[in-house]
Amino acid sequence: MILLEVRDYLQAARSAPVRDLALHFKISQDDAKSMLEHWVKKGYAKKLPAGSLCQGGCRSCDPETIDIYEWTGPR
């Protein structure tokens, strides 16, 4: 089930932009965001505040235009 794969990906990465998940799983960003929101509602993930940087911190994207989620549940 892809929800579990999204969970595993976010657990391993600790945090990730929606865009990265969408590319990894070859799904739309809207679908990726919906799956991430599933884990937020369960209390296992959270959306980071607007302006947060990706793990690489490369700053090639405008931080205000990306949604980053962080795994907060058990590993």
N, CA, C and O atoms as a Tripos MOL2 file, in Angstrom:
@<TRIPOS>MOLECULE
protein
  300   299    75     0     0
PROTEIN
NO_CHARGES

@<TRIPOS>ATOM
      1 N           0.8500   -1.1800    0.0000 N.3       1 MET1
      2 CA          0.0000    0.0000    0.0000 C.3       1 MET1
      3 C           0.8920    1.2370    0.0000 C.2       1 MET1
      4 O           1.8610    1.3040    0.7550 O.2       1 MET1
      5 N           0.5740    2.1980   -0.8260 N.am      2 ILE2
      6 CA          1.4400    3.3640   -0.9870 C.3       2 ILE2
      7 C           1.4900    4.2320    0.2770 C.2       2 ILE2
      8 O           2.5010    4.8940    0.5130 O.2       2 ILE2
      9 N           0.4380    4.2500    1.0890 N.am      3 LEU3
     10 CA          0.4850    5.0160    2.3410 C.3       3 LEU3
     11 C           1.6320    4.5480    3.2290 C.2       3 LEU3
     12 O           2.3150    5.3600    3.8530 O.2       3 LEU3
     13 N           1.8350    3.2500    3.2810 N.am      4 LEU4
     14 CA          2.9270    2.7160    4.0910 C.3       4 LEU4
     15 C           4.2810    3.0350    3.4630 C.2       4 LEU4
     16 O           5.2620    3.2530    4.1750 O.2       4 LEU4
     17 N           4.3350    3.0610    2.1500 N.am      5 GLU5
     18 CA          5.5770    3.4230    1.4750 C.3       5 GLU5
     19 C           5.9200    4.8930    1.7170 C.2       5 GLU5
     20 O           7.0860    5.2400    1.9050 O.2       5 GLU5
     21 N           4.9000    5.7540    1.7130 N.am      6 VAL6
     22 CA          5.1110    7.1750    2.0210 C.3       6 VAL6
     23 C           5.6010    7.3140    3.4570 C.2       6 VAL6
     24 O           6.5120    8.0940    3.7360 O.2       6 VAL6
     25 N           4.9970    6.5600    4.3610 N.am      7 ARG7
     26 CA          5.4440    6.5720    5.7630 C.3       7 ARG7
     27 C           6.9140    6.1650    5.8600 C.2       7 ARG7
     28 O           7.7080    6.8420    6.5130 O.2       7 ARG7
     29 N           7.2680    5.0720    5.2160 N.am      8 ASP8
     30 CA          8.6450    4.5880    5.2650 C.3       8 ASP8
     31 C           9.6270    5.6040    4.6860 C.2       8 ASP8
     32 O          10.7130    5.8070    5.2300 O.2       8 ASP8
     33 N           9.2430    6.2370    3.5870 N.am      9 TYR9
     34 CA         10.0900    7.2460    2.9530 C.3       9 TYR9
     35 C          10.3160    8.4160    3.9060 C.2       9 TYR9
     36 O          11.4480    8.8610    4.0940 O.2       9 TYR9
     37 N           9.2340    8.9090    4.5050 N.am     10 LEU10
     38 CA          9.3510   10.0600    5.3980 C.3      10 LEU10
     39 C          10.1020    9.6900    6.6780 C.2      10 LEU10
     40 O          10.8680   10.5010    7.1990 O.2      10 LEU10
     41 N           9.8930    8.4980    7.1800 N.am     11 GLN11
     42 CA         10.6500    8.0500    8.3520 C.3      11 GLN11
     43 C          12.1380    8.0410    8.0630 C.2      11 GLN11
     44 O          12.9340    8.5160    8.8730 O.2      11 GLN11
     45 N          12.5170    7.5080    6.9230 N.am     12 ALA12
     46 CA         13.9340    7.4040    6.5670 C.3      12 ALA12
     47 C          14.5570    8.7740    6.3210 C.2      12 ALA12
     48 O          15.6960    9.0270    6.7130 O.2      12 ALA12
     49 N          13.8020    9.6530    5.6700 N.am     13 ALA13
     50 CA         14.3330   10.9750    5.3330 C.3      13 ALA13
     51 C          14.2200   11.9580    6.4980 C.2      13 ALA13
     52 O          14.9280   12.9640    6.5360 O.2      13 ALA13
     53 N          13.3370   11.6680    7.4400 N.am     14 ARG14
     54 CA         12.9880   12.5320    8.5810 C.3      14 ARG14
     55 C          12.1390   13.7330    8.1720 C.2      14 ARG14
     56 O          11.1990   14.0910    8.8800 O.2      14 ARG14
     57 N          12.4570   14.3570    7.0430 N.am     15 SER15
     58 CA         11.6080   15.4040    6.4840 C.3      15 SER15
     59 C          11.8130   15.4300    4.9780 C.2      15 SER15
     60 O          12.8720   15.0590    4.4720 O.2      15 SER15
     61 N          10.7770   15.8760    4.2680 N.am     16 ALA16
     62 CA         10.8580   15.9050    2.8110 C.3      16 ALA16
     63 C           9.8040   16.8520    2.2480 C.2      16 ALA16
     64 O           8.7080   16.9790    2.7940 O.2      16 ALA16
     65 N          10.1550   17.5150    1.1460 N.am     17 PRO17
     66 CA          9.1590   18.3330    0.4560 C.3      17 PRO17
     67 C           8.1560   17.4430   -0.2860 C.2      17 PRO17
     68 O           8.4850   16.3370   -0.7150 O.2      17 PRO17
     69 N           6.9490   17.9380   -0.4230 N.am     18 VAL18
     70 CA          5.9090   17.2150   -1.1620 C.3      18 VAL18
     71 C           6.4100   16.8810   -2.5620 C.2      18 VAL18
     72 O           6.1810   15.7800   -3.0610 O.2      18 VAL18
     73 N           7.0840   17.8160   -3.1840 N.am     19 ARG19
     74 CA          7.5910   17.6330   -4.5490 C.3      19 ARG19
     75 C           8.4830   16.3870   -4.6490 C.2      19 ARG19
     76 O           8.3710   15.6210   -5.6060 O.2      19 ARG19
     77 N           9.3610   16.1860   -3.6690 N.am     20 ASP20
     78 CA         10.2580   15.0290   -3.6960 C.3      20 ASP20
     79 C           9.4850   13.7170   -3.5990 C.2      20 ASP20
     80 O           9.7930   12.7550   -4.3030 O.2      20 ASP20
     81 N           8.4820   13.6820   -2.7270 N.am     21 LEU21
     82 CA          7.6670   12.4740   -2.6110 C.3      21 LEU21
     83 C           6.9080   12.1910   -3.9000 C.2      21 LEU21
     84 O           6.8210   11.0440   -4.3390 O.2      21 LEU21
     85 N           6.3640   13.2340   -4.5000 N.am     22 ALA22
     86 CA          5.6160   13.0650   -5.7410 C.3      22 ALA22
     87 C           6.5240   12.5040   -6.8430 C.2      22 ALA22
     88 O           6.1240   11.6080   -7.5860 O.2      22 ALA22
     89 N           7.7290   13.0300   -6.9410 N.am     23 LEU23
     90 CA          8.6670   12.5270   -7.9450 C.3      23 LEU23
     91 C           9.0840   11.0900   -7.6550 C.2      23 LEU23
     92 O           9.1460   10.2620   -8.5640 O.2      23 LEU23
     93 N           9.3670   10.7970   -6.3980 N.am     24 HIS24
     94 CA          9.8100    9.4600   -6.0170 C.3      24 HIS24
     95 C           8.7610    8.3950   -6.3340 C.2      24 HIS24
     96 O           9.0850    7.3280   -6.8560 O.2      24 HIS24
     97 N           7.5020    8.6950   -6.0140 N.am     25 PHE25
     98 CA          6.4290    7.7190   -6.1980 C.3      25 PHE25
     99 C           5.6880    7.8700   -7.5300 C.2      25 PHE25
    100 O           4.7570    7.1180   -7.8200 O.2      25 PHE25
    101 N           6.1090    8.8450   -8.3310 N.am     26 LYS26
    102 CA          5.4900    9.0870   -9.6420 C.3      26 LYS26
    103 C           3.9820    9.3270   -9.5070 C.2      26 LYS26
    104 O           3.1650    8.7150  -10.1940 O.2      26 LYS26
    105 N           3.6530   10.2390   -8.5990 N.am     27 ILE27
    106 CA          2.2580   10.6300   -8.3770 C.3      27 ILE27
    107 C           2.1910   12.1570   -8.4040 C.2      27 ILE27
    108 O           3.2220   12.8290   -8.4080 O.2      27 ILE27
    109 N           0.9850   12.6950   -8.4240 N.am     28 SER28
    110 CA          0.8380   14.1530   -8.4170 C.3      28 SER28
    111 C           1.1890   14.7050   -7.0320 C.2      28 SER28
    112 O           1.1440   13.9910   -6.0300 O.2      28 SER28
    113 N           1.5360   15.9830   -7.0050 N.am     29 GLN29
    114 CA          1.8260   16.6110   -5.7210 C.3      29 GLN29
    115 C           0.5780   16.6460   -4.8420 C.2      29 GLN29
    116 O           0.6830   16.5390   -3.6200 O.2      29 GLN29
    117 N          -0.5920   16.7940   -5.4440 N.am     30 ASP30
    118 CA         -1.8330   16.7840   -4.6670 C.3      30 ASP30
    119 C          -2.0440   15.4300   -3.9940 C.2      30 ASP30
    120 O          -2.4510   15.3650   -2.8340 O.2      30 ASP30
    121 N          -1.7650   14.3470   -4.7270 N.am     31 ASP31
    122 CA         -1.9080   13.0080   -4.1450 C.3      31 ASP31
    123 C          -0.8910   12.7960   -3.0220 C.2      31 ASP31
    124 O          -1.2180   12.2330   -1.9770 O.2      31 ASP31
    125 N           0.3330   13.2470   -3.2470 N.am     32 ALA32
    126 CA          1.3720   13.1080   -2.2230 C.3      32 ALA32
    127 C           0.9760   13.8810   -0.9660 C.2      32 ALA32
    128 O           1.1320   13.3860    0.1510 O.2      32 ALA32
    129 N           0.4700   15.0800   -1.1540 N.am     33 LYS33
    130 CA          0.0600   15.9140   -0.0160 C.3      33 LYS33
    131 C          -1.0910   15.2590    0.7430 C.2      33 LYS33
    132 O          -1.1240   15.2990    1.9730 O.2      33 LYS33
    133 N          -2.0210   14.6660    0.0310 N.am     34 SER34
    134 CA         -3.1450   13.9830    0.6820 C.3      34 SER34
    135 C          -2.6560   12.8310    1.5560 C.2      34 SER34
    136 O          -3.1490   12.6290    2.6650 O.2      34 SER34
    137 N          -1.6940   12.0900    1.0510 N.am     35 MET35
    138 CA         -1.1530   10.9660    1.8300 C.3      35 MET35
    139 C          -0.3790   11.4620    3.0440 C.2      35 MET35
    140 O          -0.4550   10.8660    4.1190 O.2      35 MET35
    141 N           0.3610   12.5450    2.8760 N.am     36 LEU36
    142 CA          1.0740   13.1220    4.0150 C.3      36 LEU36
    143 C           0.0900   13.6350    5.0640 C.2      36 LEU36
    144 O           0.3130   13.4750    6.2640 O.2      36 LEU36
    145 N          -0.9840   14.2430    4.6090 N.am     37 GLU37
    146 CA         -2.0020   14.7480    5.5420 C.3      37 GLU37
    147 C          -2.6520   13.6090    6.3260 C.2      37 GLU37
    148 O          -3.0810   13.8090    7.4620 O.2      37 GLU37
    149 N          -2.7300   12.4220    5.7330 N.am     38 HIS38
    150 CA         -3.2330   11.2480    6.4550 C.3      38 HIS38
    151 C          -2.3750   11.0220    7.7030 C.2      38 HIS38
    152 O          -2.9040   10.7960    8.7920 O.2      38 HIS38
    153 N          -1.0460   11.0840    7.5390 N.am     39 TRP39
    154 CA         -0.1340   10.8550    8.6700 C.3      39 TRP39
    155 C          -0.1490   12.0230    9.6470 C.2      39 TRP39
    156 O           0.0960   11.8330   10.8380 O.2      39 TRP39
    157 N          -0.4330   13.2240    9.1620 N.am     40 VAL40
    158 CA         -0.5770   14.3780   10.0560 C.3      40 VAL40
    159 C          -1.7950   14.1740   10.9490 C.2      40 VAL40
    160 O          -1.7130   14.3720   12.1610 O.2      40 VAL40
    161 N          -2.9240   13.7810   10.3630 N.am     41 LYS41
    162 CA         -4.1610   13.5760   11.1250 C.3      41 LYS41
    163 C          -3.9920   12.4870   12.1830 C.2      41 LYS41
    164 O          -4.6080   12.5530   13.2470 O.2      41 LYS41
    165 N          -3.1640   11.4950   11.8980 N.am     42 LYS42
    166 CA         -2.9050   10.4260   12.8650 C.3      42 LYS42
    167 C          -1.8980   10.8460   13.9330 C.2      42 LYS42
    168 O          -1.6990   10.1280   14.9130 O.2      42 LYS42
    169 N          -1.2600   12.0090   13.7500 N.am     43 GLY43
    170 CA         -0.3150   12.5160   14.7350 C.3      43 GLY43
    171 C           1.1150   12.0340   14.5550 C.2      43 GLY43
    172 O           1.9340   12.1540   15.4650 O.2      43 GLY43
    173 N           1.4180   11.4830   13.3690 N.am     44 TYR44
    174 CA          2.7540   10.9430   13.1230 C.3      44 TYR44
    175 C           3.6490   11.8630   12.3040 C.2      44 TYR44
    176 O           4.8530   11.6290   12.2040 O.2      44 TYR44
    177 N           3.0810   12.8850   11.7290 N.am     45 ALA45
    178 CA          3.8590   13.8170   10.9040 C.3      45 ALA45
    179 C           3.3210   15.2190   11.1240 C.2      45 ALA45
    180 O           2.2190   15.4040   11.6410 O.2      45 ALA45
    181 N           4.1090   16.1950   10.7270 N.am     46 LYS46
    182 CA          3.6410   17.5810   10.7960 C.3      46 LYS46
    183 C           4.1700   18.3430    9.5970 C.2      46 LYS46
    184 O           5.2250   18.0280    9.0460 O.2      46 LYS46
    185 N           3.4070   19.3560    9.2070 N.am     47 LYS47
    186 CA          3.8350   20.2390    8.1310 C.3      47 LYS47
    187 C           4.6960   21.3170    8.7610 C.2      47 LYS47
    188 O           4.2960   21.9410    9.7450 O.2      47 LYS47
    189 N           5.8730   21.5390    8.2030 N.am     48 LEU48
    190 CA          6.7620   22.5640    8.7370 C.3      48 LEU48
    191 C           6.2680   23.9380    8.3120 C.2      48 LEU48
    192 O           5.5910   24.0660    7.2920 O.2      48 LEU48
    193 N           6.5990   24.9620    9.0820 N.am     49 PRO49
    194 CA          6.1320   26.3140    8.7560 C.3      49 PRO49
    195 C           6.6310   26.7840    7.3860 C.2      49 PRO49
    196 O           7.6870   26.3640    6.9130 O.2      49 PRO49
    197 N           5.8540   27.6550    6.7700 N.am     50 ALA50
    198 CA          6.2590   28.2300    5.4850 C.3      50 ALA50
    199 C           7.6200   28.8920    5.6520 C.2      50 ALA50
    200 O           7.8920   29.5360    6.6660 O.2      50 ALA50
    201 N           8.4560   28.7280    4.6590 N.am     51 GLY51
    202 CA          9.7950   29.3090    4.7100 C.3      51 GLY51
    203 C          10.8580   28.3610    5.2360 C.2      51 GLY51
    204 O          12.0420   28.7000    5.2370 O.2      51 GLY51
    205 N          10.4470   27.1580    5.6920 N.am     52 SER52
    206 CA         11.4190   26.1690    6.1590 C.3      52 SER52
    207 C          12.2420   25.6810    4.9760 C.2      52 SER52
    208 O          11.7410   25.5880    3.8560 O.2      52 SER52
    209 N          13.5070   25.3730    5.2320 N.am     53 LEU53
    210 CA         14.3880   24.8950    4.1720 C.3      53 LEU53
    211 C          14.3940   23.3770    4.1180 C.2      53 LEU53
    212 O          14.1860   22.7090    5.1310 O.2      53 LEU53
    213 N          14.6340   22.8370    2.9280 N.am     54 CYS54
    214 CA         14.8220   21.3970    2.7590 C.3      54 CYS54
    215 C          16.0740   20.9780    3.5160 C.2      54 CYS54
    216 O          16.8550   21.8200    3.9610 O.2      54 CYS54
    217 N          16.2570   19.6740    3.6580 N.am     55 GLN55
    218 CA         17.4280   19.1690    4.3710 C.3      55 GLN55
    219 C          18.7310   19.6440    3.7410 C.2      55 GLN55
    220 O          19.6800   19.9690    4.4550 O.2      55 GLN55
    221 N          18.7870   19.6870    2.4230 N.am     56 GLY56
    222 CA         20.0040   20.1030    1.7390 C.3      56 GLY56
    223 C          20.2650   21.5910    1.8860 C.2      56 GLY56
    224 O          21.4090   22.0420    1.8110 O.2      56 GLY56
    225 N          19.1990   22.3510    2.0970 N.am     57 GLY57
    226 CA         19.3440   23.7880    2.2760 C.3      57 GLY57
    227 C          19.9670   24.4940    1.0810 C.2      57 GLY57
    228 O          20.6560   25.5000    1.2480 O.2      57 GLY57
    229 N          19.7350   23.9810   -0.1210 N.am     58 CYS58
    230 CA         20.3990   24.5200   -1.3100 C.3      58 CYS58
    231 C          19.8590   25.8920   -1.7070 C.2      58 CYS58
    232 O          20.5390   26.6560   -2.3920 O.2      58 CYS58
    233 N          18.6480   26.2000   -1.2830 N.am     59 ARG59
    234 CA         17.9990   27.4830   -1.5720 C.3      59 ARG59
    235 C          17.7460   27.7200   -3.0610 C.2      59 ARG59
    236 O          17.6040   28.8660   -3.4880 O.2      59 ARG59
    237 N          17.6900   26.6520   -3.8500 N.am     60 SER60
    238 CA         17.4090   26.8190   -5.2740 C.3      60 SER60
    239 C          15.9170   27.0780   -5.5160 C.2      60 SER60
    240 O          15.5380   27.5880   -6.5700 O.2      60 SER60
    241 N          15.0860   26.7300   -4.5530 N.am     61 CYS61
    242 CA         13.6440   26.9970   -4.6300 C.3      61 CYS61
    243 C          13.3010   28.1120   -3.6470 C.2      61 CYS61
    244 O          13.9940   28.3070   -2.6490 O.2      61 CYS61
    245 N          12.2590   28.8160   -3.9320 N.am     62 ASP62
    246 CA         11.7620   29.8100   -2.9900 C.3      62 ASP62
    247 C          11.1080   29.0460   -1.8390 C.2      62 ASP62
    248 O          10.1030   28.3700   -2.0600 O.2      62 ASP62
    249 N          11.6440   29.1300   -0.6140 N.am     63 PRO63
    250 CA         11.0850   28.3670    0.5100 C.3      63 PRO63
    251 C           9.6030   28.6310    0.7570 C.2      63 PRO63
    252 O           8.9110   27.7890    1.3300 O.2      63 PRO63
    253 N           9.1170   29.7810    0.3340 N.am     64 GLU64
    254 CA          7.7030   30.1020    0.5380 C.3      64 GLU64
    255 C           6.7890   29.3200   -0.4000 C.2      64 GLU64
    256 O           5.5720   29.3130   -0.2110 O.2      64 GLU64
    257 N           7.3590   28.6660   -1.4040 N.am     65 THR65
    258 CA          6.5260   27.9700   -2.3980 C.3      65 THR65
    259 C           6.5440   26.4580   -2.2310 C.2      65 THR65
    260 O           5.9090   25.7540   -3.0170 O.2      65 THR65
    261 N           7.2500   25.9360   -1.2360 N.am     66 ILE66
    262 CA          7.3070   24.4810   -1.0620 C.3      66 ILE66
    263 C           6.7160   24.0790    0.2880 C.2      66 ILE66
    264 O           6.8410   24.7980    1.2790 O.2      66 ILE66
    265 N           6.0810   22.9320    0.3020 N.am     67 ASP67
    266 CA          5.5280   22.3620    1.5310 C.3      67 ASP67
    267 C           6.4410   21.2360    1.9790 C.2      67 ASP67
    268 O           6.7000   20.2960    1.2280 O.2      67 ASP67
    269 N           6.9300   21.3380    3.2120 N.am     68 ILE68
    270 CA          7.8260   20.3150    3.7490 C.3      68 ILE68
    271 C           7.1410   19.6590    4.9440 C.2      68 ILE68
    272 O           6.5670   20.3330    5.8000 O.2      68 ILE68
    273 N           7.2140   18.3290    4.9820 N.am     69 TYR69
    274 CA          6.6360   17.5620    6.0720 C.3      69 TYR69
    275 C           7.7440   16.8410    6.8250 C.2      69 TYR69
    276 O           8.7570   16.4430    6.2500 O.2      69 TYR69
    277 N           7.5240   16.6840    8.1260 N.am     70 GLU70
    278 CA          8.5030   16.0290    8.9900 C.3      70 GLU70
    279 C           7.8340   14.8760    9.7270 C.2      70 GLU70
    280 O           6.7050   15.0110   10.2000 O.2      70 GLU70
    281 N           8.5320   13.7310    9.8280 N.am     71 TRP71
    282 CA          8.0310   12.5990   10.5630 C.3      71 TRP71
    283 C           8.2530   12.8460   12.0520 C.2      71 TRP71
    284 O           9.3710   13.1610   12.4610 O.2      71 TRP71
    285 N           7.2200   12.7110   12.8580 N.am     72 THR72
    286 CA          7.3250   12.9450   14.2950 C.3      72 THR72
    287 C           6.9680   11.7120   15.1070 C.2      72 THR72
    288 O           7.1040   11.7040   16.3300 O.2      72 THR72
    289 N           6.5100   10.6700   14.4200 N.am     73 GLY73
    290 CA          6.0880    9.4460   15.0900 C.3      73 GLY73
    291 C           7.2460    8.5140   15.3790 C.2      73 GLY73
    292 O           8.4040    8.8660   15.1570 O.2      73 GLY73
    293 N           6.9430    7.3530   15.8630 N.am     74 PRO74
    294 CA          7.9880    6.3720   16.1540 C.3      74 PRO74
    295 C           8.6800    5.9080   14.8800 C.2      74 PRO74
    296 O           8.1090    5.9450   13.7900 O.2      74 PRO74
    297 N           9.8920    5.4800   15.0420 N.am     75 ARG75
    298 CA         10.6790    5.0240   13.8850 C.3      75 ARG75
    299 C          10.6560    3.5300   13.7890 C.2      75 ARG75
    300 O          11.2610    2.9610   12.8810 O.2      75 ARG75
@<TRIPOS>BOND
     1     1     2 1
     2     2     3 1
     3     3     4 2
     4     3     5 am
     5     5     6 1
     6     6     7 1
     7     7     8 2
     8     7     9 am
     9     9    10 1
    10    10    11 1
    11    11    12 2
    12    11    13 am
    13    13    14 1
    14    14    15 1
    15    15    16 2
    16    15    17 am
    17    17    18 1
    18    18    19 1
    19    19    20 2
    20    19    21 am
    21    21    22 1
    22    22    23 1
    23    23    24 2
    24    23    25 am
    25    25    26 1
    26    26    27 1
    27    27    28 2
    28    27    29 am
    29    29    30 1
    30    30    31 1
    31    31    32 2
    32    31    33 am
    33    33    34 1
    34    34    35 1
    35    35    36 2
    36    35    37 am
    37    37    38 1
    38    38    39 1
    39    39    40 2
    40    39    41 am
    41    41    42 1
    42    42    43 1
    43    43    44 2
    44    43    45 am
    45    45    46 1
    46    46    47 1
    47    47    48 2
    48    47    49 am
    49    49    50 1
    50    50    51 1
    51    51    52 2
    52    51    53 am
    53    53    54 1
    54    54    55 1
    55    55    56 2
    56    55    57 am
    57    57    58 1
    58    58    59 1
    59    59    60 2
    60    59    61 am
    61    61    62 1
    62    62    63 1
    63    63    64 2
    64    63    65 am
    65    65    66 1
    66    66    67 1
    67    67    68 2
    68    67    69 am
    69    69    70 1
    70    70    71 1
    71    71    72 2
    72    71    73 am
    73    73    74 1
    74    74    75 1
    75    75    76 2
    76    75    77 am
    77    77    78 1
    78    78    79 1
    79    79    80 2
    80    79    81 am
    81    81    82 1
    82    82    83 1
    83    83    84 2
    84    83    85 am
    85    85    86 1
    86    86    87 1
    87    87    88 2
    88    87    89 am
    89    89    90 1
    90    90    91 1
    91    91    92 2
    92    91    93 am
    93    93    94 1
    94    94    95 1
    95    95    96 2
    96    95    97 am
    97    97    98 1
    98    98    99 1
    99    99   100 2
   100    99   101 am
   101   101   102 1
   102   102   103 1
   103   103   104 2
   104   103   105 am
   105   105   106 1
   106   106   107 1
   107   107   108 2
   108   107   109 am
   109   109   110 1
   110   110   111 1
   111   111   112 2
   112   111   113 am
   113   113   114 1
   114   114   115 1
   115   115   116 2
   116   115   117 am
   117   117   118 1
   118   118   119 1
   119   119   120 2
   120   119   121 am
   121   121   122 1
   122   122   123 1
   123   123   124 2
   124   123   125 am
   125   125   126 1
   126   126   127 1
   127   127   128 2
   128   127   129 am
   129   129   130 1
   130   130   131 1
   131   131   132 2
   132   131   133 am
   133   133   134 1
   134   134   135 1
   135   135   136 2
   136   135   137 am
   137   137   138 1
   138   138   139 1
   139   139   140 2
   140   139   141 am
   141   141   142 1
   142   142   143 1
   143   143   144 2
   144   143   145 am
   145   145   146 1
   146   146   147 1
   147   147   148 2
   148   147   149 am
   149   149   150 1
   150   150   151 1
   151   151   152 2
   152   151   153 am
   153   153   154 1
   154   154   155 1
   155   155   156 2
   156   155   157 am
   157   157   158 1
   158   158   159 1
   159   159   160 2
   160   159   161 am
   161   161   162 1
   162   162   163 1
   163   163   164 2
   164   163   165 am
   165   165   166 1
   166   166   167 1
   167   167   168 2
   168   167   169 am
   169   169   170 1
   170   170   171 1
   171   171   172 2
   172   171   173 am
   173   173   174 1
   174   174   175 1
   175   175   176 2
   176   175   177 am
   177   177   178 1
   178   178   179 1
   179   179   180 2
   180   179   181 am
   181   181   182 1
   182   182   183 1
   183   183   184 2
   184   183   185 am
   185   185   186 1
   186   186   187 1
   187   187   188 2
   188   187   189 am
   189   189   190 1
   190   190   191 1
   191   191   192 2
   192   191   193 am
   193   193   194 1
   194   194   195 1
   195   195   196 2
   196   195   197 am
   197   197   198 1
   198   198   199 1
   199   199   200 2
   200   199   201 am
   201   201   202 1
   202   202   203 1
   203   203   204 2
   204   203   205 am
   205   205   206 1
   206   206   207 1
   207   207   208 2
   208   207   209 am
   209   209   210 1
   210   210   211 1
   211   211   212 2
   212   211   213 am
   213   213   214 1
   214   214   215 1
   215   215   216 2
   216   215   217 am
   217   217   218 1
   218   218   219 1
   219   219   220 2
   220   219   221 am
   221   221   222 1
   222   222   223 1
   223   223   224 2
   224   223   225 am
   225   225   226 1
   226   226   227 1
   227   227   228 2
   228   227   229 am
   229   229   230 1
   230   230   231 1
   231   231   232 2
   232   231   233 am
   233   233   234 1
   234   234   235 1
   235   235   236 2
   236   235   237 am
   237   237   238 1
   238   238   239 1
   239   239   240 2
   240   239   241 am
   241   241   242 1
   242   242   243 1
   243   243   244 2
   244   243   245 am
   245   245   246 1
   246   246   247 1
   247   247   248 2
   248   247   249 am
   249   249   250 1
   250   250   251 1
   251   251   252 2
   252   251   253 am
   253   253   254 1
   254   254   255 1
   255   255   256 2
   256   255   257 am
   257   257   258 1
   258   258   259 1
   259   259   260 2
   260   259   261 am
   261   261   262 1
   262   262   263 1
   263   263   264 2
   264   263   265 am
   265   265   266 1
   266   266   267 1
   267   267   268 2
   268   267   269 am
   269   269   270 1
   270   270   271 1
   271   271   272 2
   272   271   273 am
   273   273   274 1
   274   274   275 1
   275   275   276 2
   276   275   277 am
   277   277   278 1
   278   278   279 1
   279   279   280 2
   280   279   281 am
   281   281   282 1
   282   282   283 1
   283   283   284 2
   284   283   285 am
   285   285   286 1
   286   286   287 1
   287   287   288 2
   288   287   289 am
   289   289   290 1
   290   290   291 1
   291   291   292 2
   292   291   293 am
   293   293   294 1
   294   294   295 1
   295   295   296 2
   296   295   297 am
   297   297   298 1
   298   298   299 1
   299   299   300 2
@<TRIPOS>SUBSTRUCTURE
     1 MET1         2 RESIDUE 1 A MET
     2 ILE2         6 RESIDUE 1 A ILE
     3 LEU3        10 RESIDUE 1 A LEU
     4 LEU4        14 RESIDUE 1 A LEU
     5 GLU5        18 RESIDUE 1 A GLU
     6 VAL6        22 RESIDUE 1 A VAL
     7 ARG7        26 RESIDUE 1 A ARG
     8 ASP8        30 RESIDUE 1 A ASP
     9 TYR9        34 RESIDUE 1 A TYR
    10 LEU10       38 RESIDUE 1 A LEU
    11 GLN11       42 RESIDUE 1 A GLN
    12 ALA12       46 RESIDUE 1 A ALA
    13 ALA13       50 RESIDUE 1 A ALA
    14 ARG14       54 RESIDUE 1 A ARG
    15 SER15       58 RESIDUE 1 A SER
    16 ALA16       62 RESIDUE 1 A ALA
    17 PRO17       66 RESIDUE 1 A PRO
    18 VAL18       70 RESIDUE 1 A VAL
    19 ARG19       74 RESIDUE 1 A ARG
    20 ASP20       78 RESIDUE 1 A ASP
    21 LEU21       82 RESIDUE 1 A LEU
    22 ALA22       86 RESIDUE 1 A ALA
    23 LEU23       90 RESIDUE 1 A LEU
    24 HIS24       94 RESIDUE 1 A HIS
    25 PHE25       98 RESIDUE 1 A PHE
    26 LYS26      102 RESIDUE 1 A LYS
    27 ILE27      106 RESIDUE 1 A ILE
    28 SER28      110 RESIDUE 1 A SER
    29 GLN29      114 RESIDUE 1 A GLN
    30 ASP30      118 RESIDUE 1 A ASP
    31 ASP31      122 RESIDUE 1 A ASP
    32 ALA32      126 RESIDUE 1 A ALA
    33 LYS33      130 RESIDUE 1 A LYS
    34 SER34      134 RESIDUE 1 A SER
    35 MET35      138 RESIDUE 1 A MET
    36 LEU36      142 RESIDUE 1 A LEU
    37 GLU37      146 RESIDUE 1 A GLU
    38 HIS38      150 RESIDUE 1 A HIS
    39 TRP39      154 RESIDUE 1 A TRP
    40 VAL40      158 RESIDUE 1 A VAL
    41 LYS41      162 RESIDUE 1 A LYS
    42 LYS42      166 RESIDUE 1 A LYS
    43 GLY43      170 RESIDUE 1 A GLY
    44 TYR44      174 RESIDUE 1 A TYR
    45 ALA45      178 RESIDUE 1 A ALA
    46 LYS46      182 RESIDUE 1 A LYS
    47 LYS47      186 RESIDUE 1 A LYS
    48 LEU48      190 RESIDUE 1 A LEU
    49 PRO49      194 RESIDUE 1 A PRO
    50 ALA50      198 RESIDUE 1 A ALA
    51 GLY51      202 RESIDUE 1 A GLY
    52 SER52      206 RESIDUE 1 A SER
    53 LEU53      210 RESIDUE 1 A LEU
    54 CYS54      214 RESIDUE 1 A CYS
    55 GLN55      218 RESIDUE 1 A GLN
    56 GLY56      222 RESIDUE 1 A GLY
    57 GLY57      226 RESIDUE 1 A GLY
    58 CYS58      230 RESIDUE 1 A CYS
    59 ARG59      234 RESIDUE 1 A ARG
    60 SER60      238 RESIDUE 1 A SER
    61 CYS61      242 RESIDUE 1 A CYS
    62 ASP62      246 RESIDUE 1 A ASP
    63 PRO63      250 RESIDUE 1 A PRO
    64 GLU64      254 RESIDUE 1 A GLU
    65 THR65      258 RESIDUE 1 A THR
    66 ILE66      262 RESIDUE 1 A ILE
    67 ASP67      266 RESIDUE 1 A ASP
    68 ILE68      270 RESIDUE 1 A ILE
    69 TYR69      274 RESIDUE 1 A TYR
    70 GLU70      278 RESIDUE 1 A GLU
    71 TRP71      282 RESIDUE 1 A TRP
    72 THR72      286 RESIDUE 1 A THR
    73 GLY73      290 RESIDUE 1 A GLY
    74 PRO74      294 RESIDUE 1 A PRO
    75 ARG75      298 RESIDUE 1 A ARG
